[in-house]
Amino acid sequence: MLDTLYQEILERKKVPKEGSYTNYLFDQGLDKILKKVGEEATEVIIAAKNNQAEVITETSDLIYHMLVLLVEQGVTLEEIKTELMKREGKLSKMKERKQIDEL
């Protein structure tokens, strides 16, 4: 499903469609896309405090906007999969991670 949506977004960037929200985001540029990713991430957090249905809806919005960002930046899903595969099976030691307040 994510591959299909990514391909649709990529195609929309290559072949714009009048009235398309995806093209609106591309036309507005990186700052607008980043703003939407931030808004949707915040909405996921708020939804998690409310109910599961909202978490599903808002997470779907966040994933869509993240895919638009990836296309805008020229990052493929294959690159993301490769990075995740590098991490598979690795144990992360808490003492090696920065504390949240240090980020």
N, C-alpha and C positions, 0 to 999 in steps of 0.2 A: 504494500500500500504506500509506504513512504517513497519507494522508488518511483512509483507511478505519479505521485503528487510532485515529486522533485522534477521529473521529466516534463510534466505539464507546466510547471513554473518556468523551467528552462526554455521550453517552446514559446511561452508567452513573452519572455524577454526577447527571443529571436524574432518572433512574429507577433507584434503587438495587436491587441484587439480593443477597439474603441469601447470605452465604458468599463473596462476591466479594472477591478480593484488591484489586482496584481500589477498591472501596468501603471496604475496610479502610484503605487509604491515605488516602482522603478523610476518613474518620471520625477518623483519628488527627491529621490536620491538616498544616499547612505544615511544621512542624519535622520530622515523620516523613518526609514526601516529600523534603525537602532532605537528610536523613540518607541515604535510599536512593539519591538521585542521587549524593551524594558516595561512598558505598560502591561503587556500580556504576562510577563513573569510575575509582576506585582499582583495581578489578578489571580494567578494560580495560588499564590501565597494566601491571599484573602479568602479564596474559595475553599482552601484546605481547612480554614477555620469555620466554615459554614456547613457545606454538605457535599457528598460524593458526586452528585449530578453536576454541580458547579465545577468541581475539580476536573471532571471529564471534559466539559465544554471548554473551560479556560485552557486546559492542557492542549486540547486540539488547536485552539487559536495560537498558542505559543509555538507549537510544532510547525504550523503553517508559516508563521512569521520567521522562525528560525531557518526554514527551508528557503524562503525568499532571501534572507541574509546570505545563506551559503551560495546561492546562485549569483547574487550581486557581487560577492567576493571571489567568485570563480573556484569555490571549494566544492569538490564532488562528494557524494555520499560514500564512494569507494575510499576516499581519503579518511573520512570519519571512521568507517568500518576498520580500516587498517590500523588507525590509532587505537581504537577500542580493543582490537585483537592483540596489540602489543601489551596492553594492560591486563589481559585475561590471565587469571591464575596468579597474579602477583599479589602478595600480601603487603598491605600498607601498614607501617608501624606508626602509631599515633605520635610517638615522640619525634618522628621525622617530619611531621606535618606542622605547619604554622598554625597557631591558635587563631580563631576567627578574629579576635581583636587585634591581631598582628598583621592582618591582610590589608 
